[in-house]
Amino acid sequence: MHRKSILLDLGRRLREARRRAGLTVTELAERAGASRRYVTEAEAGRANLSVLKLCDLAAAVGVPVRDLFEPTLGKWQGERIALVGLRGAGKSTVGRALALALEAPFVELDERVERIAGMTLGELFDLHGEAHFHRLEREALESVLAAGERTVLATGGSIVASTDTFARLKSTCRTVWLRAEPTEHFQRVLEQGDRRPMTNRPRAMAELEAILGARSPLYAQCEFEVSTSEKTPDAIVAELLDRLGIA
């Protein structure tokens, strides 16, 4: 492999590990005892890193050094891809199309929760509340991970509100934030025939905007984000494959 390619791949894996750890460039630099510029150059593949500094950076993001040297695979092998984002972002539509392109299983995490609970999500929230839902959500995620197969997973919009579950997701899957404008989230839900966002809620749009604003910093902890605005599912899948480095 060409020297420049090695550094570029190393930088990419370091950047991905930092994002999974939820660290900014400044925070990583402080933890590793390096300058912010040094970390920026390393992630861009322009720094000729010493072994000791690599060890410091790997420890700071919480991964073994060997993970930063894992060879880039020319095709998808055994990875799980988790689509994250607010309801109406396109996770189901894009997830099914991506799974088809990869010839991999597609899993809706909320459907797994309903299967475990033996009731719909609406009934689950009404009878047992949000805390119980998140406990079942974690159980559902663990069942998907236990299957040990490559999977495209569409998560519920509130998974980021459960700190431990979201951390588990980031550590076991390649996470992608599917992002859209609030009006698009709202319209897509309505087009699916779901009127619940409007029922007895005159400020539904304002509430949605507030939720998106509060969750955006958490969604941004995903490995990367892809806008679904004004794009076809095929175009989004093509972009995802390119960003994921899957041939």
KOLNU-566738 format. One line per 4 residues: their letters; for each residue x, y, z of N, C-alpha, C. Coordinates in Angstrom, 1 decimal. Layout:
<sites>
A = X/Y/Z/X/Y/Z/X/Y/Z | ...
</sites>
This chain:
<sites>
MHRK = 0.8/-1.2/0.0/0.0/0.0/0.0/0.9/1.2/0.0 | 0.5/2.2/-0.7/1.2/3.5/-0.8/1.3/4.2/0.5 | 2.4/4.8/0.8/2.6/5.5/2.1/1.5/6.5/2.4 | 1.1/7.3/1.4/0.0/8.3/1.6/-1.3/7.6/1.9
SILL = -1.6/6.5/1.2/-2.8/5.8/1.5/-2.9/5.2/2.9 | -1.7/4.8/3.4/-1.7/4.3/4.8/-2.0/5.4/5.8 | -1.5/6.6/5.6/-1.7/7.7/6.5/-3.2/8.2/6.3 | -3.7/8.2/5.1/-5.1/8.6/4.9/-6.1/7.6/5.6
DLGR = -5.8/6.3/5.5/-6.7/5.3/6.1/-6.5/5.4/7.7 | -5.3/5.6/8.1/-5.1/5.7/9.6/-5.8/7.0/10.1 | -5.8/8.1/9.4/-6.5/9.3/9.8/-8.0/9.1/9.8 | -8.5/8.4/8.8/-9.9/8.2/8.7/-10.4/7.3/9.9
RLRE = -9.7/6.3/10.2/-10.1/5.4/11.4/-9.9/6.2/12.7 | -8.9/7.0/12.8/-8.8/7.8/14.0/-10.0/8.8/14.2 | -10.4/9.4/13.1/-11.5/10.3/13.1/-12.8/9.6/13.5 | -13.0/8.4/12.9/-14.2/7.7/13.2/-14.3/7.2/14.6
ARRR = -13.1/6.8/15.2/-13.0/6.4/16.5/-13.3/7.6/17.5 | -12.8/8.7/17.1/-13.0/9.9/18.0/-14.5/10.2/18.0 | -15.2/10.2/16.8/-16.6/10.5/16.8/-17.4/9.5/17.5 | -17.1/8.2/17.4/-17.8/7.2/18.2/-17.7/7.4/19.7
AGLT = -16.5/7.9/20.1/-16.3/8.2/21.5/-16.9/9.5/21.9 | -17.5/10.3/21.0/-18.2/11.5/21.3/-17.3/12.6/21.7 | -16.1/12.6/21.1/-15.0/13.6/21.5/-14.9/14.6/20.3 | -14.6/15.9/20.7/-14.2/16.9/19.7/-12.7/16.8/19.5
VTEL = -12.3/17.4/18.5/-10.8/17.4/18.2/-10.1/18.0/19.4 | -10.6/19.1/20.0/-9.9/19.7/21.1/-9.9/18.7/22.3 | -11.0/18.0/22.6/-11.0/17.1/23.7/-10.0/15.9/23.5 | -9.9/15.4/22.2/-9.0/14.3/22.0/-7.6/14.8/22.2
AERA = -7.3/16.0/21.7/-5.9/16.6/21.8/-5.6/16.7/23.3 | -6.5/17.1/24.1/-6.2/17.3/25.6/-6.0/15.9/26.2 | -6.8/15.0/25.9/-6.6/13.6/26.5/-5.3/12.9/26.0 | -4.9/13.2/24.8/-3.7/12.5/24.3/-2.4/13.3/24.5
GASR = -2.6/14.5/25.1/-1.4/15.3/25.4/-0.8/15.9/24.1 | -1.6/16.2/23.1/-1.1/16.7/21.8/-1.8/18.0/21.5 | -1.3/18.7/20.5/-1.9/20.0/20.1/-3.1/19.7/19.2 | -4.0/20.7/19.2/-5.2/20.5/18.3/-4.8/20.4/16.9
RYVT = -3.8/21.1/16.5/-3.3/21.1/15.1/-2.7/19.7/14.8 | -2.1/19.1/15.8/-1.5/17.7/15.5/-2.6/16.7/15.2 | -3.7/16.8/16.0/-4.8/15.9/15.8/-5.5/16.1/14.5 | -5.6/17.4/14.1/-6.2/17.7/12.9/-5.4/17.2/11.7
EAEA = -4.1/17.3/11.8/-3.2/16.8/10.7/-3.2/15.3/10.7 | -3.3/14.7/11.9/-3.3/13.2/11.9/-4.6/12.7/11.2 | -5.7/13.3/11.5/-7.0/12.9/11.0/-7.1/13.1/9.5 | -6.3/14.1/9.0/-6.3/14.4/7.6/-5.3/13.6/6.8
GRAN = -4.5/12.7/7.5/-3.5/11.9/6.9/-2.3/12.6/6.5 | -2.0/13.7/7.2/-0.8/14.5/6.8/0.3/14.4/7.9 | 0.0/13.7/9.0/1.1/13.6/10.0/1.7/12.3/10.0 | 3.0/12.3/10.1/3.8/11.0/10.2/3.9/10.7/11.7
LSVL = 2.9/9.9/12.2/2.8/9.7/13.6/3.8/8.7/14.2 | 4.3/9.0/15.4/5.2/8.1/16.1/4.4/7.0/16.7 | 5.1/5.9/17.1/4.4/4.8/17.7/3.8/5.3/19.1 | 4.6/6.0/19.8/4.1/6.4/21.1/2.9/7.4/21.0
KLCD = 2.9/8.3/20.1/1.8/9.2/19.9/0.6/8.4/19.5 | 0.7/7.4/18.6/-0.4/6.6/18.2/-1.0/5.9/19.4 | -0.2/5.4/20.3/-0.7/4.7/21.5/-1.5/5.7/22.3 | -1.0/7.0/22.5/-1.7/8.0/23.2/-3.0/8.3/22.6
LAAA = -3.1/8.4/21.3/-4.3/8.7/20.6/-5.3/7.6/20.7 | -4.8/6.4/20.5/-5.7/5.2/20.6/-6.3/5.1/22.0 | -5.5/5.3/23.1/-6.0/5.2/24.4/-7.0/6.3/24.7 | -6.8/7.5/24.1/-7.7/8.6/24.3/-9.1/8.4/23.8
VGVP = -9.1/7.6/22.6/-10.5/7.3/22.0/-11.0/6.0/22.5 | -10.2/5.3/23.3/-10.7/4.0/23.9/-10.7/2.8/22.9 | -9.7/2.7/22.0/-9.6/1.6/21.1/-8.2/1.0/21.1 | -8.0/-0.3/20.9/-6.7/-0.8/20.8/-5.9/-0.2/19.6
VRDL = -4.6/-0.1/19.7/-3.8/0.5/18.6/-4.1/-0.2/17.3 | -4.2/-1.5/17.4/-4.3/-2.4/16.2/-5.6/-2.0/15.4 | -6.6/-1.4/16.1/-7.8/-1.0/15.4/-7.6/0.1/14.4 | -6.6/0.9/14.7/-6.2/2.0/13.8/-5.5/1.6/12.6
FEPT = -5.0/0.4/12.6/-4.2/-0.2/11.5/-5.0/-1.2/10.7 | -6.2/-1.5/11.1/-7.0/-2.6/10.4/-7.1/-2.2/8.9 | -6.7/-3.2/8.1/-6.7/-2.9/6.6/-8.1/-2.5/6.1 | -8.1/-1.6/5.2/-9.4/-1.3/4.6/-9.9/-2.4/3.7
LGKW = -11.1/-2.8/3.9/-11.7/-3.9/3.1/-12.3/-3.4/1.8 | -12.1/-4.1/0.8/-12.6/-3.7/-0.5/-14.1/-4.0/-0.6 | -14.6/-4.8/0.3/-16.1/-5.0/0.3/-16.6/-5.2/1.7 | -17.9/-5.1/1.8/-18.5/-5.2/3.2/-18.4/-6.5/3.8
QGER = -17.8/-6.7/5.0/-17.7/-8.0/5.6/-18.0/-7.9/7.1 | -19.2/-8.4/7.4/-19.5/-8.5/8.8/-19.9/-7.2/9.6 | -20.0/-6.1/8.9/-20.3/-4.9/9.7/-21.8/-4.7/9.8 | -22.2/-4.0/10.9/-23.6/-3.6/11.1/-23.6/-2.1/10.8
IALV = -24.6/-1.7/10.1/-24.8/-0.3/9.8/-26.1/0.1/10.5 | -26.1/1.1/11.3/-27.2/1.6/12.1/-27.6/3.0/11.6 | -28.8/3.2/11.1/-29.4/4.4/10.7/-30.1/5.1/11.8 | -29.7/6.3/12.1/-30.1/7.1/13.3/-30.8/8.4/12.8
GLRG = -31.8/8.9/13.5/-32.4/10.1/13.2/-33.8/10.2/13.6 | -34.3/11.4/13.5/-35.7/11.7/14.0/-36.7/11.0/13.1 | -37.8/10.7/13.6/-38.9/10.0/12.9/-39.2/10.9/11.6 | -39.3/10.2/10.5/-39.6/10.8/9.2/-38.3/11.2/8.4
AGKS = -37.1/10.7/8.9/-35.9/11.0/8.3/-35.7/10.2/7.0 | -36.4/9.1/7.0/-36.2/8.1/5.8/-35.5/6.9/6.2 | -35.4/6.6/7.5/-34.6/5.4/7.9/-35.1/4.1/7.4 | -36.4/3.9/7.4/-37.0/2.7/6.9/-36.9/2.5/5.4
TVGR = -37.2/3.6/4.7/-37.1/3.5/3.2/-35.7/3.3/2.7 | -34.8/4.1/3.3/-33.4/4.1/2.9/-32.8/2.8/3.4 | -33.1/2.4/4.6/-32.6/1.1/5.2/-32.9/-0.1/4.4 | -34.1/-0.2/3.9/-34.5/-1.3/3.1/-33.7/-1.3/1.8
ALAL = -33.6/-0.1/1.2/-32.9/0.0/-0.1/-31.4/-0.3/0.1 | -30.8/0.1/1.2/-29.4/-0.2/1.5/-29.2/-1.7/1.7 | -30.1/-2.3/2.5/-30.0/-3.7/2.8/-30.1/-4.5/1.5 | -31.0/-4.1/0.6/-31.1/-4.8/-0.7/-29.8/-4.7/-1.5
ALEA = -29.2/-3.5/-1.5/-28.0/-3.3/-2.3/-26.9/-4.1/-1.7 | -26.9/-4.3/-0.4/-25.8/-5.1/0.3/-26.1/-6.6/0.4 | -27.4/-6.9/0.1/-27.8/-8.3/0.2/-27.7/-8.7/1.7 | -28.2/-7.9/2.6/-28.1/-8.1/4.0/-29.5/-8.0/4.6
PFVE = -29.6/-8.5/5.8/-30.9/-8.4/6.5/-31.2/-6.9/6.9 | -32.5/-6.6/6.9/-32.9/-5.2/7.4/-33.7/-5.4/8.6 | -33.4/-4.7/9.7/-34.1/-4.8/10.9/-34.6/-3.4/11.4 | -35.9/-3.4/11.7/-36.5/-2.2/12.4/-36.5/-2.4/13.9
LDER = -35.7/-1.7/14.6/-35.5/-1.9/16.0/-36.9/-1.7/16.8 | -37.7/-0.8/16.3/-39.0/-0.6/17.0/-39.9/-1.8/16.8 | -39.8/-2.5/15.6/-40.6/-3.7/15.4/-40.1/-4.8/16.4 | -38.8/-4.9/16.6/-38.3/-5.8/17.6/-38.9/-5.5/19.0
VERI = -38.9/-4.3/19.3/-39.5/-3.9/20.6/-40.9/-4.3/20.8 | -41.7/-4.1/19.7/-43.1/-4.5/19.7/-43.3/-6.0/19.9 | -42.4/-6.7/19.2/-42.4/-8.2/19.3/-42.1/-8.6/20.7 | -41.1/-8.0/21.4/-40.8/-8.4/22.8/-41.9/-8.0/23.7
AGMT = -42.5/-6.8/23.5/-43.6/-6.3/24.4/-44.9/-7.0/24.2 | -45.1/-7.5/22.9/-46.4/-8.1/22.6/-47.5/-7.1/22.4 | -47.1/-5.9/22.1/-48.1/-4.8/21.9/-47.4/-3.7/21.0 | -48.3/-2.8/20.5/-47.7/-1.7/19.7/-47.0/-0.7/20.6
LGEL = -46.2/0.1/19.9/-45.4/1.2/20.6/-46.4/2.1/21.4 | -47.5/2.5/20.7/-48.4/3.4/21.4/-49.0/2.8/22.6 | -49.3/1.5/22.6/-49.8/0.8/23.8/-48.7/0.7/24.8 | -47.5/0.4/24.4/-46.4/0.3/25.3/-46.2/1.6/26.1
FDLH = -46.2/2.7/25.4/-45.9/4.0/26.1/-47.1/4.3/27.0 | -48.3/4.1/26.5/-49.5/4.4/27.3/-49.5/3.6/28.6 | -49.2/2.3/28.5/-49.3/1.4/29.7/-48.1/1.4/30.6 | -46.9/1.5/30.0/-45.7/1.4/30.8/-44.7/2.5/30.8
GEAH = -44.9/3.5/29.9/-44.0/4.7/29.9/-42.7/4.5/29.2 | -42.1/5.7/29.1/-40.8/5.8/28.3/-39.7/4.9/28.8 | -39.5/4.9/30.1/-38.4/4.2/30.7/-38.5/2.7/30.4 | -39.7/2.1/30.5/-39.8/0.7/30.1/-39.5/0.5/28.7
FHRL = -40.0/1.4/27.8/-39.7/1.3/26.4/-38.2/1.2/26.2 | -37.4/2.1/26.8/-36.0/2.1/26.6/-35.3/0.8/27.1 | -35.9/0.2/28.2/-35.3/-1.1/28.6/-35.5/-2.1/27.6 | -36.7/-2.2/27.0/-37.0/-3.1/25.9/-36.2/-2.8/24.7
EREA = -36.0/-1.6/24.4/-35.1/-1.2/23.3/-33.7/-1.7/23.4 | -33.2/-1.6/24.6/-31.8/-2.2/24.8/-31.8/-3.7/24.7 | -32.9/-4.3/25.2/-33.0/-5.8/25.0/-33.1/-6.2/23.5 | -33.8/-5.4/22.8/-34.0/-5.6/21.3/-32.7/-5.4/20.6
LESV = -31.9/-4.4/21.0/-30.6/-4.2/20.3/-29.7/-5.3/20.6 | -29.7/-5.8/21.9/-28.8/-6.9/22.2/-29.1/-8.2/21.4 | -30.4/-8.4/21.2/-30.8/-9.5/20.4/-30.3/-9.4/19.0 | -30.3/-8.2/18.4/-29.8/-8.0/17.1/-28.3/-8.3/17.0
LAAG = -27.6/-7.7/18.0/-26.1/-7.9/18.1/-25.7/-9.4/18.3 | -26.6/-10.1/19.1/-26.3/-11.5/19.4/-26.3/-12.4/18.1 | -27.1/-11.9/17.1/-27.2/-12.7/15.9/-25.9/-12.8/15.2 | -25.0/-11.8/15.4/-23.7/-11.8/14.9/-23.5/-11.8/13.4
ERTV = -24.5/-11.2/12.7/-24.5/-11.1/11.3/-24.5/-9.7/10.8 | -24.0/-9.5/9.6/-24.1/-8.1/9.1/-25.5/-7.7/8.9 | -25.8/-6.5/9.2/-27.2/-6.1/9.3/-27.3/-4.6/9.0 | -28.4/-4.2/8.4/-28.7/-2.8/8.3/-29.9/-2.5/9.3
LATG = -29.6/-1.7/10.2/-30.6/-1.5/11.4/-31.1/-0.1/11.3 | -32.5/0.1/11.4/-33.1/1.4/11.5/-33.5/1.5/13.0 | -33.0/2.5/13.7/-33.3/2.7/15.1/-34.4/3.6/15.3 | -35.0/3.6/16.5/-36.0/4.6/16.9/-35.4/6.0/17.0
GSIV = -36.2/7.0/16.8/-35.7/8.4/16.9/-35.1/8.8/18.2 | -35.6/8.1/19.3/-35.2/8.5/20.7/-34.1/7.7/21.2 | -33.5/6.9/20.4/-32.4/6.0/21.0/-31.3/6.8/21.6 | -31.0/8.0/21.0/-29.9/8.8/21.5/-30.2/9.4/22.9
ASTD = -31.5/9.3/23.4/-31.8/9.8/24.7/-31.5/8.8/25.8 | -31.2/7.5/25.4/-30.8/6.5/26.3/-29.2/6.4/26.2 | -28.5/7.0/27.1/-27.1/7.1/27.0/-26.4/5.8/26.8 | -26.7/4.9/27.6/-26.0/3.6/27.6/-26.3/2.8/26.3
TFAR = -27.5/2.8/25.9/-27.9/2.1/24.6/-27.3/2.8/23.4 | -27.2/4.1/23.4/-26.6/4.8/22.2/-25.1/4.5/22.2 | -24.5/4.5/23.4/-23.1/4.2/23.4/-22.8/2.7/22.9 | -23.7/1.8/23.3/-23.5/0.4/22.8/-23.7/0.4/21.3
LKST = -24.6/1.1/20.8/-24.9/1.2/19.3/-23.6/1.7/18.6 | -23.0/2.8/19.1/-21.9/3.4/18.5/-20.6/2.4/18.5 | -20.6/1.6/19.6/-19.4/0.8/19.7/-19.5/-0.5/18.9 | -20.7/-0.8/18.5/-20.9/-2.1/17.7/-21.3/-2.0/16.3
CRTV = -21.7/-0.7/15.9/-22.2/-0.5/14.5/-21.6/0.7/13.9 | -21.6/0.8/12.6/-21.2/2.0/12.0/-22.5/2.9/11.9 | -22.5/4.0/12.5/-23.7/4.8/12.7/-23.8/5.9/11.7 | -25.0/6.2/11.2/-25.2/7.2/10.2/-26.4/8.0/10.6
WLRA = -26.3/9.3/10.7/-27.4/10.2/11.0/-28.0/10.6/9.7 | -29.3/10.2/9.5/-30.0/10.6/8.3/-30.7/11.9/8.7 | -30.4/13.0/8.1/-30.8/14.3/8.5/-31.8/14.9/7.5 | -32.8/15.6/8.0/-33.7/16.3/7.1/-34.2/17.6/7.9
EPTE = -34.9/18.5/7.1/-35.4/19.7/7.8/-36.7/19.3/8.5 | -37.0/20.1/9.6/-38.2/19.7/10.4/-39.5/19.6/9.6 | -39.7/20.5/8.6/-40.9/20.4/7.8/-41.0/19.1/7.0 | -39.8/18.6/6.6/-39.7/17.3/5.8/-40.0/16.1/6.8
HFQR = -39.5/16.2/8.0/-39.8/15.1/8.9/-41.4/15.1/9.1 | -41.9/16.2/9.3/-43.4/16.3/9.6/-44.2/15.8/8.4 | -43.9/16.3/7.2/-44.6/15.9/6.0/-44.5/14.4/5.7 | -43.3/13.9/5.9/-43.2/12.4/5.6/-44.0/11.6/6.5
VLEQ = -44.1/11.9/7.8/-44.9/11.2/8.7/-46.4/11.2/8.3 | -46.8/12.4/7.9/-48.2/12.6/7.5/-48.5/11.8/6.2 | -47.5/11.7/5.3/-47.7/11.0/4.0/-47.7/9.5/4.2 | -47.2/9.1/5.4/-47.3/7.6/5.7/-48.6/7.3/6.3
GDRR = -49.5/8.3/6.4/-50.8/8.1/7.0/-51.0/8.2/8.5 | -49.9/8.7/9.1/-49.9/8.8/10.6/-50.3/10.3/10.9 | -51.5/10.5/11.5/-51.9/11.8/11.9/-51.6/12.1/13.4 | -51.0/11.2/14.1/-50.8/11.4/15.5/-50.0/12.7/15.8
PMTN = -49.0/13.1/15.0/-48.3/14.3/15.3/-49.2/15.5/15.5 | -50.3/15.5/14.8/-51.2/16.7/14.8/-52.4/16.6/15.7 | -52.7/15.4/16.2/-53.9/15.2/17.0/-53.8/15.9/18.3 | -54.7/16.8/18.5/-54.8/17.6/19.8/-53.5/18.2/20.1
RPRA = -52.7/18.6/19.1/-51.4/19.3/19.4/-51.2/20.4/18.4 | -51.8/21.6/18.7/-51.7/22.7/17.8/-50.3/23.2/17.5 | -49.4/22.9/18.5/-48.0/23.3/18.3/-47.1/22.2/17.9 | -47.6/21.2/17.2/-46.9/20.0/16.8/-45.6/20.3/16.1
MAEL = -45.6/21.3/15.2/-44.4/21.6/14.4/-43.3/22.2/15.3 | -43.8/23.1/16.2/-42.8/23.7/17.2/-42.2/22.7/18.1 | -43.0/21.7/18.5/-42.5/20.7/19.4/-41.5/19.8/18.6 | -41.8/19.5/17.3/-40.8/18.7/16.5/-39.5/19.5/16.4
EAIL = -39.6/20.8/16.1/-38.4/21.6/15.9/-37.6/21.6/17.2 | -38.3/21.7/18.4/-37.6/21.6/19.7/-36.9/20.3/19.9 | -37.5/19.2/19.6/-37.0/17.9/19.8/-35.7/17.7/18.9 | -35.9/18.1/17.6/-34.7/18.0/16.7/-33.6/18.9/17.1
GARS = -33.9/20.1/17.6/-32.8/20.9/18.1/-32.1/20.3/19.3 | -32.8/19.7/20.2/-32.2/19.1/21.4/-31.4/17.9/21.1 | -31.9/17.1/20.1/-31.2/15.8/19.8/-30.1/16.0/18.8 | -30.1/17.0/18.0/-29.1/17.2/17.0/-27.6/17.0/17.5
PLYA = -27.2/17.6/18.6/-25.9/17.3/19.1/-25.6/15.8/19.4 | -26.6/15.1/19.7/-26.4/13.7/20.0/-26.4/12.9/18.7 | -27.3/13.2/17.8/-27.2/12.6/16.4/-25.9/12.8/15.8 | -25.3/14.0/16.0/-24.0/14.4/15.4/-22.8/13.5/15.9
QCEF = -23.1/12.7/17.0/-22.0/11.8/17.4/-21.9/10.6/16.5 | -22.8/10.4/15.6/-22.7/9.3/14.6/-21.4/9.5/13.8 | -21.0/8.4/13.2/-19.8/8.4/12.4/-19.8/9.5/11.3 | -21.0/9.6/10.7/-21.1/10.7/9.7/-22.6/10.9/9.5
EVST = -23.0/12.0/8.8/-24.4/12.3/8.5/-24.6/12.4/7.0 | -25.8/12.1/6.6/-26.2/12.2/5.2/-27.6/12.9/5.2 | -27.7/14.0/4.4/-28.9/14.7/4.2/-29.8/13.9/3.3 | -31.1/13.7/3.7/-32.1/13.0/2.8/-33.0/14.0/2.1
SEKT = -32.7/15.3/2.2/-33.5/16.3/1.6/-33.4/16.3/0.1 | -34.5/16.3/-0.6/-34.6/16.4/-2.1/-33.7/15.4/-2.8 | -33.7/14.2/-2.2/-32.9/13.1/-2.8/-33.7/11.8/-2.9 | -33.5/11.1/-4.0/-34.2/9.8/-4.1/-33.5/8.8/-3.2
PDAI = -34.2/7.7/-2.8/-33.6/6.6/-2.0/-32.3/6.1/-2.7 | -32.4/5.9/-4.0/-31.2/5.4/-4.7/-30.0/6.3/-4.6 | -30.3/7.6/-4.7/-29.2/8.5/-4.6/-28.6/8.5/-3.2 | -29.4/8.4/-2.2/-29.0/8.4/-0.8/-28.2/7.1/-0.6
VAEL = -28.6/6.0/-1.1/-27.9/4.7/-0.9/-26.5/4.8/-1.6 | -26.5/5.4/-2.8/-25.2/5.5/-3.5/-24.2/6.4/-2.6 | -24.8/7.4/-2.0/-23.9/8.3/-1.2/-23.5/7.5/0.1 | -24.4/6.7/0.6/-24.0/5.9/1.8/-22.9/4.9/1.5
LDRL = -23.0/4.3/0.4/-22.0/3.3/0.0/-20.7/3.9/-0.2 | -20.7/5.1/-0.8/-19.4/5.8/-1.0/-18.8/6.3/0.4 | -19.7/6.8/1.2/-19.2/7.3/2.5/-18.7/6.2/3.4 | -19.4/5.0/3.3/-19.0/3.9/4.1/-17.8/3.2/3.6
GIA = -17.4/3.5/2.3/-16.2/2.9/1.7/-16.5/1.5/1.3 | -17.7/1.2/0.9/-18.1/-0.2/0.5/-18.1/-0.2/-1.0 | -17.3/-1.1/-1.6/-17.3/-1.3/-3.0/-18.4/-2.1/-3.5
</sites>
